[in-house]
Amino acid sequence: MADTYVYLIHEPDWDPEGYIPAAGGPEPAFAEHAAFAKAVAELGARIVGGAALNNSKFGGTVTPGQGERQVEDAVWTDGPFTDTTEVITGFYMVETEDPDLAKRIAALVPTRGHIQWRKVFPTGM
C-alpha cells in the first residue's frame, strides 16, 4: 500500500497577480511545475493533491484561546510569522510505496527556497 507524503514549498512570498491570465488569455505559465508532475509520474509515484497558495496578505496567523474561549481570546496576526522572509507558497501530496523515492521527489519540487516533506499520518478522515 502506498503512503502519502506532503511537500511544503517554503520560499519568498510572491505576487500571484503576475500569473493570472487576462480574460480569454492563455493559462498562467507554471512550466517548472508541469515538468515536476511529469518527473513524478516517470518515477512511478502519483500526485494526489496540491495547490498554489495566494500571497500572505490574503491570510494570517492565529493562536487560539483556551477551552470554550478559542475564538474570543484568540490572538490574530496579519501575514506569516514576522521573523522570516519565507512563507509556504504551495504544496503537493504524492503517493509512493518507497520512502527513499519520497525523499528524492522532495529535491524535484520547484522552489526559490526549500522544501519540507512529511509522511501523512493516516487518521481515517
TIVO-2410 file (N, C-alpha, C; in nm, 3 decimals):
# residues 125
REC num residu      c1      c2      c3 atome chaine
REC   1      M   0.085  -0.119   0.000     N      A
REC   1      M   0.000   0.000   0.000    CA      A
REC   1      M   0.088   0.124   0.000     C      A
REC   2      A   0.052   0.219  -0.081     N      A
REC   2      A   0.129   0.342  -0.093    CA      A
REC   2      A   0.103   0.435   0.025     C      A
REC   3      D   0.207   0.506   0.065     N      A
REC   3      D   0.195   0.611   0.165    CA      A
REC   3      D   0.183   0.745   0.094     C      A
REC   4      T   0.125   0.841   0.162     N      A
REC   4      T   0.113   0.976   0.107    CA      A
REC   4      T   0.212   1.067   0.178     C      A
REC   5      Y   0.279   1.149   0.101     N      A
REC   5      Y   0.374   1.247   0.153    CA      A
REC   5      Y   0.329   1.386   0.111     C      A
REC   6      V   0.346   1.483   0.200     N      A
REC   6      V   0.316   1.623   0.169    CA      A
REC   6      V   0.448   1.696   0.153     C      A
REC   7      Y   0.456   1.779   0.053     N      A
REC   7      Y   0.575   1.860   0.024    CA      A
REC   7      Y   0.535   2.007   0.038     C      A
REC   8      L   0.585   2.073   0.142     N      A
REC   8      L   0.554   2.214   0.166    CA      A
REC   8      L   0.662   2.299   0.102     C      A
REC   9      I   0.621   2.393   0.019     N      A
REC   9      I   0.715   2.478  -0.054    CA      A
REC   9      I   0.736   2.605   0.026     C      A
REC  10      H   0.857   2.622   0.082     N      A
REC  10      H   0.894   2.742   0.158    CA      A
REC  10      H   0.980   2.831   0.068     C      A
REC  11      E   0.937   2.953   0.045     N      A
REC  11      E   1.014   3.046  -0.038    CA      A
REC  11      E   0.964   3.188  -0.013     C      A
REC  12      P   1.033   3.287  -0.069     N      A
REC  12      P   0.984   3.424  -0.051    CA      A
REC  12      P   0.841   3.437  -0.103     C      A
REC  13      D   0.764   3.524  -0.039     N      A
REC  13      D   0.626   3.545  -0.083    CA      A
REC  13      D   0.627   3.589  -0.229     C      A
REC  14      W   0.515   3.574  -0.295     N      A
REC  14      W   0.510   3.601  -0.438    CA      A
REC  14      W   0.390   3.687  -0.472     C      A
REC  15      D   0.389   3.738  -0.595     N      A
REC  15      D   0.279   3.821  -0.643    CA      A
REC  15      D   0.197   3.738  -0.742     C      A
REC  16      P   0.087   3.681  -0.697     N      A
REC  16      P   0.009   3.595  -0.786    CA      A
REC  16      P  -0.055   3.670  -0.902     C      A
REC  17      E  -0.068   3.802  -0.889     N      A
REC  17      E  -0.132   3.880  -0.996    CA      A
REC  17      E  -0.058   3.863  -1.129     C      A
REC  18      G   0.073   3.841  -1.123     N      A
REC  18      G   0.151   3.823  -1.246    CA      A
REC  18      G   0.122   3.691  -1.316     C      A
REC  19      Y   0.050   3.601  -1.249     N      A
REC  19      Y   0.021   3.471  -1.306    CA      A
REC  19      Y  -0.123   3.455  -1.350     C      A
REC  20      I  -0.207   3.555  -1.324     N      A
REC  20      I  -0.348   3.546  -1.360    CA      A
REC  20      I  -0.363   3.588  -1.506     C      A
REC  21      P  -0.417   3.500  -1.591     N      A
REC  21      P  -0.432   3.535  -1.732    CA      A
REC  21      P  -0.543   3.639  -1.752     C      A
REC  22      A  -0.528   3.720  -1.855     N      A
REC  22      A  -0.634   3.815  -1.891    CA      A
REC  22      A  -0.755   3.736  -1.938     C      A
REC  23      A  -0.872   3.798  -1.931     N      A
REC  23      A  -0.994   3.730  -1.976    CA      A
REC  23      A  -0.974   3.679  -2.118     C      A
REC  24      G  -0.994   3.549  -2.135     N      A
REC  24      G  -0.980   3.490  -2.268    CA      A
REC  24      G  -0.834   3.464  -2.306     C      A
REC  25      G  -0.741   3.501  -2.218     N      A
REC  25      G  -0.599   3.482  -2.249    CA      A
REC  25      G  -0.551   3.343  -2.213     C      A
REC  26      P  -0.423   3.319  -2.234     N      A
REC  26      P  -0.368   3.187  -2.205    CA      A
REC  26      P  -0.360   3.160  -2.055     C      A
REC  27      E  -0.354   3.033  -2.019     N      A
REC  27      E  -0.337   2.994  -1.879    CA      A
REC  27      E  -0.202   3.043  -1.828     C      A
REC  28      P  -0.190   3.065  -1.697     N      A
REC  28      P  -0.061   3.109  -1.643    CA      A
REC  28      P   0.047   3.004  -1.667     C      A
REC  29      A   0.169   3.050  -1.679     N      A
REC  29      A   0.280   2.959  -1.709    CA      A
REC  29      A   0.344   2.910  -1.580     C      A
REC  30      F   0.328   2.783  -1.552     N      A
REC  30      F   0.394   2.717  -1.440    CA      A
REC  30      F   0.472   2.598  -1.496     C      A
REC  31      A   0.556   2.626  -1.594     N      A
REC  31      A   0.626   2.520  -1.667    CA      A
REC  31      A   0.707   2.429  -1.575     C      A
REC  32      E   0.773   2.487  -1.474     N      A
REC  32      E   0.854   2.403  -1.385    CA      A
REC  32      E   0.768   2.305  -1.306     C      A
REC  33      H   0.644   2.343  -1.277     N      A
REC  33      H   0.554   2.253  -1.204    CA      A
REC  33      H   0.500   2.143  -1.295     C      A
REC  34      A   0.478   2.175  -1.422     N      A
REC  34      A   0.438   2.072  -1.518    CA      A
REC  34      A   0.551   1.970  -1.536     C      A
REC  35      A   0.674   2.018  -1.540     N      A
REC  35      A   0.789   1.929  -1.552    CA      A
REC  35      A   0.802   1.841  -1.428     C      A
REC  36      F   0.774   1.897  -1.310     N      A
REC  36      F   0.778   1.820  -1.185    CA      A
REC  36      F   0.673   1.708  -1.191     C      A
REC  37      A   0.551   1.739  -1.233     N      A
REC  37      A   0.445   1.639  -1.239    CA      A
REC  37      A   0.484   1.525  -1.333     C      A
REC  38      K   0.545   1.559  -1.444     N      A
REC  38      K   0.590   1.457  -1.539    CA      A
REC  38      K   0.698   1.370  -1.476     C      A
REC  39      A   0.794   1.430  -1.406     N      A
REC  39      A   0.903   1.355  -1.343    CA      A
REC  39      A   0.850   1.260  -1.236     C      A
REC  40      V   0.753   1.305  -1.157     N      A
REC  40      V   0.695   1.220  -1.053    CA      A
REC  40      V   0.629   1.098  -1.116     C      A
REC  41      A   0.553   1.117  -1.222     N      A
REC  41      A   0.487   1.006  -1.290    CA      A
REC  41      A   0.591   0.909  -1.348     C      A
REC  42      E   0.698   0.963  -1.407     N      A
REC  42      E   0.802   0.877  -1.463    CA      A
REC  42      E   0.874   0.795  -1.357     C      A
REC  43      L   0.877   0.844  -1.232     N      A
REC  43      L   0.938   0.770  -1.122    CA      A
REC  43      L   0.845   0.664  -1.064     C      A
REC  44      G   0.719   0.661  -1.110     N      A
REC  44      G   0.624   0.562  -1.063    CA      A
REC  44      G   0.543   0.606  -0.943     C      A
REC  45      A   0.552   0.732  -0.905     N      A
REC  45      A   0.472   0.786  -0.796    CA      A
REC  45      A   0.353   0.860  -0.857     C      A
REC  46      R   0.263   0.909  -0.770     N      A
REC  46      R   0.141   0.974  -0.819    CA      A
REC  46      R   0.109   1.097  -0.737     C      A
REC  47      I   0.093   1.211  -0.802     N      A
REC  47      I   0.048   1.332  -0.733    CA      A
REC  47      I  -0.102   1.317  -0.708     C      A
REC  48      V  -0.144   1.330  -0.581     N      A
REC  48      V  -0.285   1.313  -0.546    CA      A
REC  48      V  -0.348   1.444  -0.498     C      A
REC  49      G  -0.270   1.549  -0.491     N      A
REC  49      G  -0.323   1.679  -0.450    CA      A
REC  49      G  -0.215   1.784  -0.453     C      A
REC  50      G  -0.257   1.907  -0.441     N      A
REC  50      G  -0.162   2.017  -0.438    CA      A
REC  50      G  -0.229   2.145  -0.480     C      A
REC  51      A  -0.167   2.256  -0.444     N      A
REC  51      A  -0.221   2.386  -0.482    CA      A
REC  51      A  -0.117   2.493  -0.456     C      A
REC  52      A  -0.128   2.601  -0.531     N      A
REC  52      A  -0.051   2.722  -0.501    CA      A
REC  52      A  -0.132   2.800  -0.398     C      A
REC  53      L  -0.066   2.856  -0.301     N      A
REC  53      L  -0.134   2.938  -0.201    CA      A
REC  53      L  -0.117   3.084  -0.238     C      A
REC  54      N  -0.222   3.162  -0.220     N      A
REC  54      N  -0.217   3.303  -0.254    CA      A
REC  54      N  -0.117   3.376  -0.166     C      A
REC  55      N  -0.085   3.499  -0.201     N      A
REC  55      N   0.005   3.585  -0.125    CA      A
REC  55      N  -0.038   3.590   0.021     C      A
REC  56      S   0.059   3.604   0.111     N      A
REC  56      S   0.029   3.600   0.255    CA      A
REC  56      S  -0.062   3.714   0.300     C      A
REC  57      K  -0.077   3.819   0.219     N      A
REC  57      K  -0.169   3.927   0.259    CA      A
REC  57      K  -0.315   3.880   0.258     C      A
REC  58      F  -0.340   3.764   0.199     N      A
REC  58      F  -0.475   3.708   0.196    CA      A
REC  58      F  -0.497   3.605   0.306     C      A
REC  59      G  -0.417   3.609   0.411     N      A
REC  59      G  -0.431   3.515   0.522    CA      A
REC  59      G  -0.369   3.574   0.646     C      A
REC  60      G  -0.333   3.491   0.739     N      A
REC  60      G  -0.273   3.539   0.863    CA      A
REC  60      G  -0.238   3.423   0.952     C      A
REC  61      T  -0.209   3.457   1.078     N      A
REC  61      T  -0.172   3.359   1.179    CA      A
REC  61      T  -0.261   3.381   1.301     C      A
REC  62      V  -0.303   3.273   1.364     N      A
REC  62      V  -0.385   3.284   1.484    CA      A
REC  62      V  -0.333   3.187   1.590     C      A
REC  63      T  -0.332   3.234   1.713     N      A
REC  63      T  -0.309   3.147   1.828    CA      A
REC  63      T  -0.442   3.139   1.900     C      A
REC  64      P  -0.510   3.023   1.894     N      A
REC  64      P  -0.643   3.013   1.954    CA      A
REC  64      P  -0.640   3.032   2.105     C      A
REC  65      G  -0.752   3.082   2.159     N      A
REC  65      G  -0.768   3.091   2.304    CA      A
REC  65      G  -0.788   2.952   2.362     C      A
REC  66      Q  -0.803   2.945   2.491     N      A
REC  66      Q  -0.815   2.816   2.560    CA      A
REC  66      Q  -0.962   2.779   2.586     C      A
REC  67      G  -0.987   2.649   2.593     N      A
REC  67      G  -1.119   2.599   2.630    CA      A
REC  67      G  -1.230   2.648   2.540     C      A
REC  68      E  -1.337   2.694   2.604     N      A
REC  68      E  -1.453   2.741   2.529    CA      A
REC  68      E  -1.434   2.882   2.472     C      A
REC  69      R  -1.319   2.945   2.500     N      A
REC  69      R  -1.293   3.081   2.452    CA      A
REC  69      R  -1.189   3.080   2.339     C      A
REC  70      Q  -1.193   2.974   2.258     N      A
REC  70      Q  -1.096   2.963   2.149    CA      A
REC  70      Q  -1.100   3.083   2.055     C      A
REC  71      V  -1.219   3.130   2.020     N      A
REC  71      V  -1.232   3.243   1.928    CA      A
REC  71      V  -1.222   3.374   2.003     C      A
REC  72      E  -1.291   3.387   2.115     N      A
REC  72      E  -1.296   3.514   2.187    CA      A
REC  72      E  -1.158   3.560   2.236     C      A
REC  73      D  -1.072   3.467   2.277     N      A
REC  73      D  -0.940   3.503   2.329    CA      A
REC  73      D  -0.827   3.479   2.228     C      A
REC  74      A  -0.862   3.455   2.104     N      A
REC  74      A  -0.761   3.429   2.002    CA      A
REC  74      A  -0.675   3.553   1.978     C      A
REC  75      V  -0.549   3.530   1.945     N      A
REC  75      V  -0.456   3.638   1.909    CA      A
REC  75      V  -0.431   3.627   1.760     C      A
REC  76      W  -0.472   3.731   1.685     N      A
REC  76      W  -0.463   3.732   1.539    CA      A
REC  76      W  -0.345   3.816   1.494     C      A
REC  77      T  -0.275   3.770   1.390     N      A
REC  77      T  -0.164   3.844   1.331    CA      A
REC  77      T  -0.180   3.840   1.180     C      A
REC  78      D  -0.160   3.954   1.115     N      A
REC  78      D  -0.163   3.958   0.970    CA      A
REC  78      D  -0.038   3.893   0.914     C      A
REC  79      G  -0.054   3.818   0.806     N      A
REC  79      G   0.061   3.761   0.736    CA      A
REC  79      G   0.126   3.648   0.812     C      A
REC  80      P   0.240   3.602   0.758     N      A
REC  80      P   0.313   3.492   0.820    CA      A
REC  80      P   0.391   3.541   0.942     C      A
REC  81      F   0.466   3.452   1.002     N      A
REC  81      F   0.550   3.491   1.115    CA      A
REC  81      F   0.642   3.604   1.073     C      A
REC  82      T   0.660   3.703   1.160     N      A
REC  82      T   0.739   3.821   1.124    CA      A
REC  82      T   0.889   3.796   1.127     C      A
REC  83      D   0.935   3.683   1.181     N      A
REC  83      D   1.078   3.658   1.191    CA      A
REC  83      D   1.135   3.581   1.073     C      A
REC  84      T   1.062   3.576   0.962     N      A
REC  84      T   1.111   3.505   0.844    CA      A
REC  84      T   1.073   3.580   0.718     C      A
REC  85      T   1.151   3.559   0.614     N      A
REC  85      T   1.119   3.619   0.485    CA      A
REC  85      T   1.054   3.517   0.393     C      A
REC  86      E   1.041   3.393   0.440     N      A
REC  86      E   0.980   3.289   0.359    CA      A
REC  86      E   0.844   3.250   0.416     C      A
REC  87      V   0.755   3.209   0.327     N      A
REC  87      V   0.624   3.160   0.365    CA      A
REC  87      V   0.600   3.030   0.288     C      A
REC  88      I   0.497   2.958   0.323     N      A
REC  88      I   0.458   2.840   0.246    CA      A
REC  88      I   0.375   2.890   0.128     C      A
REC  89      T   0.428   2.872   0.008     N      A
REC  89      T   0.361   2.924  -0.112    CA      A
REC  89      T   0.278   2.818  -0.184     C      A
REC  90      G   0.289   2.694  -0.142     N      A
REC  90      G   0.212   2.588  -0.206    CA      A
REC  90      G   0.251   2.454  -0.150     C      A
REC  91      F   0.187   2.350  -0.202     N      A
REC  91      F   0.216   2.215  -0.154    CA      A
REC  91      F   0.178   2.114  -0.259     C      A
REC  92      Y   0.235   1.996  -0.247     N      A
REC  92      Y   0.196   1.879  -0.325    CA      A
REC  92      Y   0.169   1.765  -0.229     C      A
REC  93      M   0.082   1.674  -0.270     N      A
REC  93      M   0.061   1.547  -0.199    CA      A
REC  93      M   0.091   1.438  -0.301     C      A
REC  94      V   0.185   1.349  -0.265     N      A
REC  94      V   0.230   1.245  -0.357    CA      A
REC  94      V   0.220   1.110  -0.289     C      A
REC  95      E   0.172   1.009  -0.361     N      A
REC  95      E   0.168   0.872  -0.312    CA      A
REC  95      E   0.284   0.793  -0.368     C      A
REC  96      T   0.354   0.721  -0.282     N      A
REC  96      T   0.460   0.629  -0.323    CA      A
REC  96      T   0.476   0.523  -0.216     C      A
REC  97      E   0.523   0.406  -0.257     N      A
REC  97      E   0.547   0.297  -0.163    CA      A
REC  97      E   0.690   0.299  -0.109     C      A
REC  98      D   0.774   0.388  -0.161     N      A
REC  98      D   0.916   0.388  -0.130    CA      A
REC  98      D   0.958   0.516  -0.058     C      A
REC  99      P   0.994   0.509   0.071     N      A
REC  99      P   1.036   0.628   0.144    CA      A
REC  99      P   1.158   0.697   0.084     C      A
REC 100      D   1.248   0.619   0.024     N      A
REC 100      D   1.365   0.680  -0.042    CA      A
REC 100      D   1.323   0.758  -0.165     C      A
REC 101      L   1.224   0.708  -0.238     N      A
REC 101      L   1.172   0.781  -0.353    CA      A
REC 101      L   1.104   0.909  -0.307     C      A
REC 102      A   1.032   0.904  -0.195     N      A
REC 102      A   0.968   1.025  -0.141    CA      A
REC 102      A   1.073   1.132  -0.114     C      A
REC 103      K   1.187   1.092  -0.061     N      A
REC 103      K   1.295   1.186  -0.034    CA      A
REC 103      K   1.351   1.243  -0.163     C      A
REC 104      R   1.370   1.160  -0.264     N      A
REC 104      R   1.423   1.208  -0.393    CA      A
REC 104      R   1.325   1.304  -0.459     C      A
REC 105      I   1.196   1.275  -0.447     N      A
REC 105      I   1.094   1.362  -0.506    CA      A
REC 105      I   1.101   1.501  -0.444     C      A
REC 106      A   1.130   1.509  -0.314     N      A
REC 106      A   1.139   1.639  -0.247    CA      A
REC 106      A   1.240   1.730  -0.318     C      A
REC 107      A   1.349   1.673  -0.366     N      A
REC 107      A   1.451   1.753  -0.433    CA      A
REC 107      A   1.406   1.801  -0.571     C      A
REC 108      L   1.299   1.744  -0.625     N      A
REC 108      L   1.249   1.782  -0.758    CA      A
REC 108      L   1.143   1.891  -0.753     C      A
REC 109      V   1.084   1.918  -0.636     N      A
REC 109      V   0.976   2.017  -0.627    CA      A
REC 109      V   1.031   2.155  -0.661     C      A
REC 110      P   0.969   2.225  -0.756     N      A
REC 110      P   1.017   2.359  -0.793    CA      A
REC 110      P   1.005   2.457  -0.677     C      A
REC 111      T   1.112   2.531  -0.649     N      A
REC 111      T   1.109   2.630  -0.541    CA      A
REC 111      T   1.220   2.732  -0.560     C      A
REC 112      R   1.200   2.849  -0.502     N      A
REC 112      R   1.306   2.951  -0.490    CA      A
REC 112      R   1.358   2.951  -0.347     C      A
REC 113      G   1.324   2.847  -0.272     N      A
REC 113      G   1.364   2.837  -0.132    CA      A
REC 113      G   1.398   2.695  -0.096     C      A
REC 114      H   1.319   2.633  -0.006     N      A
REC 114      H   1.343   2.495   0.032    CA      A
REC 114      H   1.212   2.420   0.048     C      A
REC 115      I   1.222   2.287   0.053     N      A
REC 115      I   1.105   2.200   0.062    CA      A
REC 115      I   1.110   2.124   0.193     C      A
REC 116      Q   0.998   2.115   0.260     N      A
REC 116      Q   0.983   2.028   0.375    CA      A
REC 116      Q   0.889   1.916   0.332     C      A
REC 117      W   0.929   1.789   0.354     N      A
REC 117      W   0.839   1.680   0.321    CA      A
REC 117      W   0.810   1.599   0.445     C      A
REC 118      R   0.686   1.551   0.452     N      A
REC 118      R   0.641   1.475   0.569    CA      A
REC 118      R   0.546   1.365   0.523     C      A
REC 119      K   0.558   1.249   0.584     N      A
REC 119      K   0.463   1.141   0.561    CA      A
REC 119      K   0.334   1.177   0.632     C      A
REC 120      V   0.223   1.159   0.562     N      A
REC 120      V   0.091   1.192   0.618    CA      A
REC 120      V   0.051   1.080   0.714     C      A
REC 121      F   0.005   1.118   0.832     N      A
REC 121      F  -0.042   1.022   0.931    CA      A
REC 121      F  -0.183   0.979   0.894     C      A
REC 122      P  -0.210   0.849   0.884     N      A
REC 122      P  -0.343   0.802   0.841    CA      A
REC 122      P  -0.448   0.815   0.952     C      A
REC 123      T  -0.526   0.920   0.947     N      A
REC 123      T  -0.627   0.944   1.051    CA      A
REC 123      T  -0.762   0.882   1.017     C      A
REC 124      G  -0.777   0.833   0.894     N      A
REC 124      G  -0.903   0.772   0.855    CA      A
REC 124      G  -1.009   0.872   0.814     C      A
REC 125      M  -0.972   0.997   0.796     N      A
REC 125      M  -1.069   1.100   0.757    CA      A
REC 125      M  -1.089   1.102   0.608     C      A
***
